[in-house]
Amino acid sequence: MLINEAELRSQWHKTKTDVITVPRGSVLTPSARDFLRGNGIRVEVVGEGVQDLDRRPMSTAKNPASVSAATNKPEHQTHLHGGQLVDKTHPVIAWRGQLDQFDCAVVESQVQLVRYGHDALAAQLEEILRFAQRIMAAEVHETPFEFNTLLGWTPEQIREMSHHPDRYFGVTHSTMSYLDGPVVARLNILRAKVREVELSANRAFIDSQGICRRTDIVQALNRLSSVLYILVCRTRSETVQEKKLPIGVSNRHVHLSAADLTSLFGSGHSLTKWKDLSQPGQFAAVETVKIAGTKGSIDNVRVLGPVRKQTQVEISATDSFQLGVKPVVRDSGQLDGSEGVRLIGPNGSVELASGVIVAARHIHMHPDQAKQWNLQDGQKVRVRVDSARPVYFEDVLVRVNPQYQGEMHLDTDEANAAMVDKNSQAVIVGG
């Protein structure tokens, strides 16, 4: 029979005597034992064999020398249960410290997630935090831990999903990678910290004979670890399955200002649409020009419409070697520090002092899609190109505009390196 402090207090308040009777074979919790000693209560046993939870014989003699919780304690000790003092190296105290560290890590993770717009996941971590705090309270107060659901999942569901992520999330058990992004990395840190708490719990609650006196806590921690692993798998699945984009390969081309269009093709000339491009309102024109550099030239370079405020020539690094110009990587419209070339059309030519760039790899995205994926205009992301020769591209610029639709743009050099074809896809894997 297990006897806790509450039961002894109840009996003592009824009798107000210094003697309490307990049946043979009783097991006293540590806090119950401390209550007896702290109040100078003598135990009378009906039979023999009263033990504390550590399986040590419990003396029935009055102990006037024992101290209460109010007595000054040594600095190297702390309270375990009730007035019981133990060294701060006690396994249970060490376990509490590990659980406390986990709680801190959860809060830190919530701050980061909210900062990056993952409010829903931060809210789920709040439930996990409360779950961990309830575990602590159950141990401190020596009460059973009740576990029905966590994040809406029963223990059976948690076990099933954590064992079969392929079935539920379309991803397999895999090793960690920075390419999974900061959210997955943060969840993996929390999962690993729970494993530390689990190991500490085993040291605290399992005796040398392998008997566990807090199976409820050990089981709850195990399920908590599984829940965090489920969140890892689900987040990986969302990253891989949802953040996919088609790839557009951008060959060398020219954007012309109205003035340069007139110089090259004659007064009153308007661009003639040849075919629409993937981005709404953009088109490839029938018109072409010749690009002439210091070392060579390239004929029949396509003009794209509509006209712009400033002429811009977009080439690959390979093209720059042929022309004899310095390849500078720039976002569209950022032409400062770029070199110039000569454009030659059917009705004249234009000498550009600047405007030749190698376009920075980028993604076109509509605001609705950007909001759904928690991305912002000007943000740099990491992208995996799924192709015959997969390649990871760093610092891919996200450009958000109501006139855009989701698509990644690479130049011919980048596309050739990854062997991009019509079936290739870009997958955003990290911010």
N, C-alpha and C positions, 0 to 999 in steps of 0.2 A: 504493500500500500504506500503510495506517494503522498506525503504530507508537506504542504507548502506553508509559507508564513501567514497567508490570509486565514487558513483553517485554524492555525494555532492562536492567532489574535482573536478570532471569533470565540474560541473556547475559553481563552483567558479572560476576555471581557465579561463573559457570563459568570465566571467563578471568582475572579479577582484573587486567586490564590497563587502561591508560589510553586504549586505542584500541578503538572498536567499529565494525564494518563494517555498513553498511546498503545495501540495493539502490537502484538508480536509480528516481526517481519516488516515493520514500517521503514520507509526510506525517507529521510528528511532532506529537503532542499537546502542548499547553502544559506539562503536568506532565512529559512525557518530555524536553522541551527543558530544563526547570529541573533535572531530575535530572542531565543531562549537564553543565550549567554548574556546578551545586553540587558535583559531584565531580571537576571538572577533566578530564572525559573528552573526548578528541578523536574526531571522527567521520571515518571514511574512507568515501567514497562510491564504490560500484561504478557508475561513470557520473556523470552530473550530475543536478541537479534535486531535491535534498532540500528540502522546505519544511515550515514549521510550519502549524498549522491556520488561521492568519490569512493564509496564502499569501505570507509573507515568507521570503526566502532564509535558510537556516540555515547559519551560519558553521561550518566544519569546524576552525577554529583553536581551540587550547586557550584557555580564558578563566579565568585564575587570579584575576581581580578580582571574579568573580561571588560572591555571598553565598548562604549556605544558609538554610534555614528557621529555624535556631537564632539567627542574627544579629539584633540589635535592629532592629526595623523603625520607620520614621517613623510618627507618629500618624495622618497622613492616608492611610496605606496599610493594606492587609490582604492576607491570603493568598488567592489564587484557587485554584490547584491546586499541591499539593506546596509547594515553596519559592518559587513565583512571587509576587512582590509587585505589586499594582496599586492605583491610586487607589480610594478607597471610592465614587467616582462611576462606576466601571466598570459597563457595562451588565449584566454577569452578577451583580455584587454587588448592584446595584439590584433585579434580578429576585429574587435570594434574599431580599432584604428584603420584597418584595411577598408572596412565598410565606409567609414567616414571619408577616406580618400576617394573612394568611388563616388560618393555623393557630390564631393567637390568637383570631380571630373565631369559629372553629368551637368552641373550648373554651368561650368565653363563651356561645355559643348553647346548648351542652349544659347548662350550669349553669341557664340560664333554662328550658329545656324540662323538665328533671327537676323543677324547682320547681313547674311547672304540671302535672305528672303525665304528660308525654309521654316516658316512659322508652324506648319502642320506637324513636321517632325519634331520641332522643339516642344510642342504640346504633348506629343507622345512620350518624350523623355521626361516630362513633368510627371506623368503617371508612373513611369519607371522609378523616378526619384521617390515618390510617395510610397511605392511598393518597398523599396529598400529601407526607408525610414520605418515602415511598419515591422519589418524584420528586426531592426534594431530594438524597437520598443518591446516586441515579444520576448526577446532574449533578456533585456534589462529587467522587465517586470515578471519574468518567468511564467509567461502565459503562452498557450498554444498559438501558432501562426496559422491563420486560416487563409487558404489560397483557393479561390474559385476560378477567376479569370485574370489575365493581364493583357491589356490592349484588346480586350474582347475575345481572347483565345483561351480555351481551357487547357489544362496541362497536357491532355491527350493530343489536342490540336497542335500545340507548341512542339511536342515531340515529333509528330508526323511531318510538319512543315520543315523543321530544322534538319530532318534526315533526308528529305526529298525535295531540295530546292529546285531541281530540274522540273519536277512535276507541277509545282505551284508557281514558280517564277521564271521558268525557262532558262535558268543558269545552273551551271554545275559547281560542285565544290572546287574551289580553286585557291591558289596562293594569293597573298596580298600583293598589290602593285600600286605605285603612286599614280599610275595612269587611270586608276579608278576614280580619282578625284578626291578633294578634301573632305567631302561629306562621308564617303565610305571609309576613309582613313580615320576620321574622328569616331565613327561607330565601332571600328575595329579596336581602337584604343580602349573604349568602354568595355567591349567584350573581353579583352585581355585582362582588364582590371577586375572584372567579376571573377575570372578564373583564379586570380590571386586571392580574392575573398573566399572562394570555395576551398582552396587549399588550406587557408588559415582556419576555416571552420572545421575542417577535418582534424587539424591538430588540436583545436579547442574542445571539440565535442565528442571525439571518439577515443575511448580509453585503450589501454594496452591489449585488452582482450578483444578489441574490435567492436565493442558495444557503443553505439551512438546514442547519446541522451537527448539530442535535438535533431532527429531525423526530419522534422518538419522544416527546420531552417536550412539544412543541407539540401533537401529536395527543392525548396523555393529558390535557392541560389543557383542550382543547376538549371532550373527552368528560366531564370532570369538571363543566364548566359545564352541559352538557346534563343530567347526572344531577341536579344541583341544581334545574334547571328542571322536571324530571320530578317531583321531590318537591314543588315548588310546585304543580304542576297536580294531583297526587294529593291533596294536603292541601286545596286548594280544592274538589276533587270531594267529599271526605269531609265537608267543612263544609256544602256546598250540598245534597248528596244524602242525607245521613244525619240531620242535625240539624233535621228538619222536625217541626212540631207542628200539630195542629188548633187552631182558635181558638174560644173560647167568649165570647160577648158577654153581659156581665153588666148586666141592667137594674136599676133601683132596687129595693131589697129591704130587709127587716128581719130581723135575728136577735134572738130574744127570750130573756131569762132566764126561768126557771120562775116567779119571783115576778111579773114583768111579764106573762107569759102569763095567769096567774090574774087579775090586775087588769083585763086587757083582755077576756078571754073567760069568766071565771067560775071558781069553785072546781072543781077536779077535771077541768078541760078539758085534753085532749091534742090535739096537732096531728094533722090528718088529711092523709095523703099524697095529693097530687094527681098528681105524676109524679116519677120519679127524675131526678136531675141527673147530669151526666157524671162527677163525682167519687163514688167508692163511699161509700155511707152517707148522702149528702146528697140532700135532696129538696125540691121545691117543695110547700108546703102549700095546702090549700084556703083557709085563712084569709087574710084581708087586713086591713090597717089604713089609717087616714087619718093623714097626716103634716101637722101644722100648724106653720108658722113665723110670724115677725113680719110678713111681707108677704103670704103666701098659703099655700095648702095643696094637697096632692096626694092624691087618693082612690085606693082599691083598690091599695095597695102590697102586693106579695106577701110573705108570711112564709116564710122558709126554715127547714127543720128539719135536724137535731134541735135542741132548746133548748140554749142556751149559758150559761156562767156570768155573762155580762154582755151586756146589750142593745146592739146595734150597728146603726146605720142607714147604709146605703151608697147614695149618690146620685151623680149626675154633677154637673159644674160648672154645667151649664145648669139642673139642678134647684135648685141652691143659690141661683141668682138669683131663681127663682120663689118660693122659700120665705123668702128674706131671711136666710140664714145664710152665714157665712164659709166658703168652700170650702177645707178643709185636706186635703192628700194624706197618707194614712197607710197603713202596712201593717195588715192585719187584726189587731185586738186592741190596737193602739197608739192609745189614745183620749185620752191626755193632751193638753190644749190644744185639744181639739175643742169645738164648740158643741153645744147641746142643742135639742130640739124637743119638741112635744107629740104623743104617739101616742094615737089615738082608736080604740077597738074597740067592739064591740056591747054590752059589759057595763061599760064604764068607760074611763078614760083614764089616761095616765102622763106626768108631766112629767120629761123627761130633762135633767139638768144638762150632760151631755156625751154623746158617742157618735156624732155625725154626721160621717162622713168621706167623702171621695172616695178610693176604694180605689186604692192604687198598682198600676200594671200589674205583673202577676206571672205566673209559670209554675208550675204544679203538676207534680211529677215524682216518680216512684218511685225509690228508692235504686239499683236495678239500672240504670235508664236513666241516672241521674246519674253512676254509676261509669263506664259505657260512654263517656259524653261528657266525662269529666273535669270534672264540675261539682259544686259543693258547696252545701249549704243556706245561704241568706243571700247567695250570690254575685250580683252584678249583671252582666247580659250585654246585648249589643246584638242587636237582633232586626229582621229585615226582614220586613215583611208583604207577601206576594205576593197582589195583588188587582188590581182594575181601576184603582186608584190606589195604587201601592206606596208605603209609608211605612216609614222606619227609626225604631224606638223605642229610645231610650237608657235605661240604668239600669233594666232589667227585672229584678225580683227573682225569684230561683230559690227555690222552697219545696219541700223534699224531705221526703217522709213515706211510710212503707210503705202508707198508706191512699190515696195519690194515684196518678193515672195522668197521663201526659204531655198537657198542654194549656196554652195561653196564654189568660189572661183579660184582656179589655179592657172598659172601660165603653162606654156607647152613644156618648158624644162621640168617643172614640178610634176606635171601629169605624166611625162615620160618616165621620170624616176620611179613613180609608183605604178607604172603600167596601167593607167586609168583607161577604162572602156565604158560603154554605155550601161553596164551592169554594176559599176563601182558605186560605192556610197561613202559619204563622210559621216563619221560618228563623233559627236562631241563627248569627250571623256573627262574633261576637267576644265575648271576655270582658272 
